[in-house]
Every structure is written in C-alpha cells, then in structure tokens.
Amino acid sequence: MIGITSFGGYIPRLRLNRMSIFQNMGWFAPAIVTVAQGERSFCNWDEDSLTMAVAAARDCLSGRDKQATDAVFFASTTLPFADRLNAGILKTALNLKDDLGAADFASTLRAGTTALIEALTAVKAGEKKQVLVAASDKRLARSASFYEMWEGDGAAALLVGDTDVIAEYLGSFTITRDFIDHFRGSDRQFDYTWEERWVRDEGYSKIIPEAVNGLLKKLSLTMDDVDRLVFPCFFKAEHRNIAKKLGAGPEKLVDNMHEVCGETGTAHPLVMLIQALEEAKPGDRILAAGFGQGCDALCFKVTEAVKNLTPRLGIKGSLADKKTTDNYLKFLKFRDQIEPETGIRAEAPTQTSMTVLYRKRDMLLGLVGGKCAKCGTPQFPRTRLCVNPDCRALDSQEPHEFADTPAKIKTFTGDMLAVSVDPPHVYGMIQFEGGGRFMADFTDCELNDVKVGQPVVMSFRRRLYDRQRGFSGYFWKAVPLPMPKEEAPAAEEIRFDGQVAIVTGAGAGLGRVYSLELAKGGAKVVVNDLGGARDGTGSGTSAADQVVAEIKALGGEAVANYDSVATPEGGQNIVDTALKTWGRVDIVINNAGILRDKTLIKMEPENWDAVLDVHLKGAYHVTRPAFVKMREQGYGRIIMTTSAAGLYGNFGQTNYAAAKMGLVGFMNALKQEAGKYDIKVNTIAPAAASRLTEDILPPEMFEKLKPEFVAPIVLYLCSNRSKENGMIYNVGLGYFNRAAVLTGPGLAVGDGTKVPTLEDIHKNWAGINDMTGAVEIPNVMASFEPMLNAFQPKKEKAAETGGPSVKAVFGGLEKAFQPEAAAGVDVVFQFNISGPQGGSWFVTVKDGTCQVSAGAHDRPTTTIKMADQDFIKMMSGQLNPMAAFSSGKLKIEGDLMKSQLIEKLFKI
Ligand code: NAD
C-alpha cells in the first residue's frame, strides 16, 4: 500500500483582524467590507515561504525516520530564489542526507497537488521509498484589494511512502488548461487578476467539477463513496455551489478557512487536506483538488494507522497558537509594502559570503553544532577544542543537531537602538538541555512577556535580506513558549498584595472561603463574624478566631472582629478594625447572613426586622464608613450578596427575599456614586453548601456545591483587573451567569393628555406586557426617556432624532419597498434595535414581496443590531451605513453581503 504516511502544518502566529483593513482602507474601497469577516494569517517580518515550509516539514517529520527520505519536493509561487534550488535549502535546514533528489514545483497555485502526485507516482513506481512534499506561500496583494482580504500565509507538508500509510492513495486525475484567472509576470510583485464573475463561472465552477468527476469515473466511484471533499475556492457561495453541483452536501465539504486564516495559495489544498485528515476516521475517503491552470484531483482512503500518528501541531495546533492584531500598518511593514525611515544604521553591509555559507552550511542552515566523542559535552558552534575544561580534547567533535533540543532563556535584553523591523530587537543567551548555549535572536514574542528560565523552541527564520543583491539569508532564532503553569511568576497572577479586605460573616461557609482565598492572594483580611446561630441569635468569638488562625497557619495576615453588622456602631467598628490595623480598606464583601423563614401570615415583625437588619442594613452599616475611605483612596471594590430567593422568589422567605432584592437596589444606586472614584460595586447570588442551605438543598446537591466554587468570581470582582460596576452574577459549581433587570419596549396608550380607560389598558395588554427586545436601563433618568419620547409632539421628536420613530420606520417599510429591485431575492433581515424605542422586527423579502413582522425570526439571513437613535439616523439618511458599520454603531451578523441589498430594496 502506498500513500500519505505523515503530515505537518504551519500557519504563522500572526493574524490580522480583517476589519482593520476595512477600517483603514474602507474610505477608499468600501466593497471590501463584504469579505471582512474573521482574520487572515500573515508572516512575521522574518518569515517567508521557505521558513514556513521548514516549520511544516519539521512538524511532518516528527516521530519519523527523516534520514529515510530520498526526495524533497517544495511547491510555492513565492519561492525566495528564482535560481537556487529552494528545496535544497529546505533539505539542508532539515539536516537530511545529501544523496537524495530535490525539486522545486512552481508557477501555479496547484503546484502543491502536482508535487504530491509526482511524489506518489515515484513511490508507486518503486523509484523512491519516502518523499517529503512541502507547499507554502506568502503572496503579496495590493493594499485594499479583495485578494488582500482573501489570502493568508501558511504551509503544509506531507510524507509519502509505503510503510505506516495513514491515507492510502487511490489515484489521481489532472486537467491542464491555460485558464488565466490571475497571473504574475516574472518581474512583478503583485498578481494581475481578471474579472471575478468570469473566474467563478468559467474557471472554478467548470474546471474543478471536470477534474473531480474525471477522477471519480477513473476510480469507478461516485460522490456517495466520498466522505470529505477538499478544494480551495475563496468565493464562499461558489465553494458551496460547486460541492452541491458535485453532489456533496455541506457535511462533506471541508471549510475553505476564510474566517481563520485565509487562502494559503499553493499550500491551501494540502492545508485543507490536512484539516480533513486531522478529523478523519479509518475508512473515510477524502477527495482533494487543487485549482490553477487546470486542476489536480487526488483520492485517499484513511487507514487504521491514522490513530497511531504521534501528536503534532498540524493545522489545528497552529491555528490555535495565534496572536491577532488590528495593526494594519504593521502588517504592511512586515510585508515590505511600506518603507518607513530606518536610519543609517540599517545601511550596514549585508553581503553573505558564499564561501563561508557553503563551508558552514550545516551549522548556519541546519543548526548543527558538535558533541565531544570523549566526554559527551555538546557545544555550539563546533570547534576543534572541547569546551569542557576537564576534557579539552582536540578534534573530538561529532556533528550534533540542536534544532529540536529543548532550551531555556538564560539572559535576554530588548534593544531599542539596534535596527529592527519590529523594535525592540529582543535577543539573549539560550541554554540547551544537556549542554550547549548560544546568543540567539528571539522572535514571535513581546519583550514584556519574555522571562529568564522561559522555555524556547528553535525556528528557522530569515535573518537578513540583501536588497542590493536580492539575497535572503537564513539562520535559527528562539521562539519563547508560554511558561509552564507552576513556574509562572507571581506578577502575572491576579493578586491582592498590599490590599486590605473586610469580609463580614467570615467565620463559616462562603465568608470563610473568601477570607482564606484573599489571604492566599496576599490580602490582609478583617475576618468579621458575630458567631451566632443560624437565626442570628447568640454570639461568640470562636468562628472568627478559627478562620484567623487558619489564615495565619498559611502564612497570611488576618485580624478577627466580632461585631454585629446589624448596628451602625458594629459596622463602624468593623471598618475601624481595618483602618487601625492597616490604615486602608480596599475590599468589602458584605456576606453576613441569617435566615428566619416563615410564611407571611406567621412572619412577625421581629423576624422580618432581624433578617433585614443583618442583610440589608448590615451592608449599609459596613459599606458606608468603608466608602468614605475608598473615596479618599480613589479605589475600592464592594460586593453585595443577594440570592436567587430575592431575584426570582422562594416560598416562605418574604423577609429574606425583600432584604436580598433590597441589596440589588442599594447597588444600583451606589454604582452611580462610586464609578468615578474607581470604586466598583457588584452583586453575587451564590449557590453553596453551608448551614444556611443544609435543610434546603437535596443531599446529593449539597455534597457537590462547595463554597470554593463561588470564591473565584467574587475574588475576580474584588480585583483591580475587574472593571465591572453594577452587575449581578449567579454562581454555583463552575457555572456562572449574569442576571439583570430588563425593561420591555412598551407602547403609548392614548396621546398623553387623556387618561386611558380600563378598556384601553385591556385592549393594549399584549403590547404592555411584551418583552421582545427588552433592554437594560442604566439609571432612573434613562428610564423616563421612552415615556417622554412616546408623547413628544411629532415635530419636536423629529427634530431631536432627525426622523420618525423606530416603530414608524418599520411601519413604513412595506411602502418603501422597491419590488423591481427584489427580483430573485429571498432573504430575511432581522433587526434587533436597542434603546428606549428598541425592539425586534424581521423583514421577509421573497418573490418580489416584502413583509414586516414584529419579533424574532428563527433563521434570519442577516441580523442587524443597532441603537434606536442611530437606526433612525441611518434610515433617514443622516448616518452613512458604511460609517456606522466601521465605527461599530451597526453590527451585522450572518450574511454580510445581503445587508448591502437593504439600500436598494427600500427607498425611505
Ligand atoms: P453561613 O451561615 O455559613 O455564614 C454566614 C455567616 O454570617 C455565619 O458565620 C454567621 O455567624 C455570620 N453572621 C450572621 N449574622 C451576623 C451578623 N449580624 N454580623 C456578623 N456576622 C454574622 O452561610 P453562607 O451560606 O455562607 O451565607 C453567606 C451569604 O450568602 C449570606 O448572605 C447568604 O444569605 C448568602 N447566600 C447563600 C446561599 C447559599 O447557597 N449558601 C445562597 C444565596 C445567598
């Protein structure tokens, strides 16, 4: 059996948010917005097709005997050398033996599939045993072109052979036709592209099916026998249509990866094939096609051996390892498409001596050092004398590969003065495991993230480009990896060092856990607890003392306080304990709580008051004096503890529910006073096992609901990392959700001068009750807006909003519909409008008709989200839709392209 025996992938770490291209160039080329979804991959400044091919090939060779390779094929349309065997550089970087064949495949985007067919043919003929095929492309496209949006950089590598075959080769079929969808003259940087519709209709949708059907016929198969269909095509709809035409539904079609990296040129059919292999099960048939002046089609059947493949980065892994940027100018600079001033330092001579490069080719391209045959000490570079002072043997060095040896950073620096495309220039000493060290340039990293002791992997990169002679020079650089978790330095954690926290009711349950965790995080904690019974009666000091002892045993700092939160003096004393001991208070967690459950009839005032005193007044008594200090400090974090009983209701807990919802009101008002001092107040509704819940929760739930699960979000909201203010979160186990008070869109009954009758209310009940498009309202003044707006005289309202109301826009949409512009259009536009006039409407355009309905459609083509005032401005022509989109005022989900129809379909 012959076929694919291994695969490897490489998508460069950098991704450009496509919207940033539009944001920078949309003024010039507005239409590019239609393909501005997701992100595209792009090379770091020191990467090119060759370096990417080396990375993919190393990934592919992992776990395989690389010296068994007897041919290397390298496919690309962006080879760094027009005349120097690029596959030869690839072979040297991989440290493969000299007695092998090597060839470059170029000049067409299907060079990758062609190289693969040639490799398979050579193995099938018995000429070769193991052939490495690498395909890679870093294509340049003109700024603001569709191609800049569509394309991405990337590489793929496949090993072809006759042992441990993971995908058996069933056969191939090729069409060669000089169809010129684009071309690049040999003296040009950019492609010249022909009309898109013609490329789609005459090229992709005819030539790909011809090759695929040709192969199926040759193999006596039908599309029913194929499990995954692979072919690149950057026209998303055409991609689906071609598959449909071939009889393959969306479940068979491998995604063209537009959203995650873009089309990687020559590499793309192989990148997509690897994506299919990564998910394949034994027995799956994969049909892959590569388009370009014709089309290659190949078919494989996945074998059981796919399960034994050693773990590798692959395409999946390199897609996950990414860094996304919005910096479009950096993208252009990294591709040499802009030329900022670099100063005279950049003019230093860059000529490479071919003599030295040849003599030291294994060292410079293959990172081969030496290992002393006498004492076993590795060293880089290889010298005549062993570096081990106890050995010092002469001419004892044997070649030793360092590229795959784990290493760590010993020292490093960030140099702002050195010439660098991406300053600062970061470099330092790296130490290889088992011995050997050298001064390396670091790449794919930010200076701030680099740490001594950090692991690095070696990566083959472009070290220089000699403009005068057109020569790319390569060497190895170190790529810092994330620190292993346990070695991560404390500074990166969210901590509370130097901060003072007050936790009320901290002698047991949730409060105890919060206190312990805060202390572990470096906070000094006032552990307050009255030490009473579950109903608030009695008192004692042992509860608080015990938690303080626990904290001290952990090496933390804590002080006990036994006051009741239920009195103003108690609250003041608690805060004074913090101020007298440590002079500040940064965190207050209002947590103390009791229960006195009774149905309303049996709820005597004493039980009502006791519960309100601890929960509601208690929070007031402690928060008020603490707030004085926080305001003075200009920093504070406050937590209220509510309950699902208050947020949603519970039988027999009118006192508790009232107090708990009262705390939400307290927070809502306090957040308005707190925000400008960087004081944040938030509310938690926990679910945890404690003495308050032991007879409420079923035993199996009680077991699982450990208070430790609640602490992380409470501590997060208490940290300076959190900027939330006025939020409510439910939390229990590892589940978190935000709760909020929502207000429906409502409606005006009458004209605001005549009091509505009961019958008017009855008639309008559905509208009054409607919560479609309900919104959160930030404060009391904002809550009056819908009411005031609803009765504003029409003229005034028009002046303020610049047009009619949201409802009026939708009311008039059917009239504004232009049937003649709707031929063949079948779409549903969902509008989700927020703000006081907000709500949800959907507009169905089909068979030349238009219907506007209130509410949400379950499968809209395009969803448009906007604030009411912006929507009105846009619909009345005062806000340009493109400007609204690029500024984030208009959000579009689903089919972006179809949203462009709105302007044509409606004349308002
Ligand atoms: P818990 O009974 O274990 O802890 C409450 C602590 O508050 C006790 O140690 C108690 O002595 C102390 N306390 C009571 N009155 C006090 C006072 N006047 N002054 C100072 N301390 C006083 O209960 P828990 O479950 O850890 O509850 C903590 C908070 O969480 C309470 O506000 C409770 O209402 C709330 N809550 C808990 C749950 C849950 O599932 N456990 C659910 C919703 C809300």
Residues whose N, C-alpha, C, O or C-beta is under 5 A from the ligand:
A	BS01	NAD	G505 G507 A508 G509 L510 G511 N528 D529 L530 G531 G532 D563 S564 V565 A566 N591 A592 G593 I594 V614 T641 T642 S643 A644 P686 A687 A688 A689 S690 R691 L692 T693
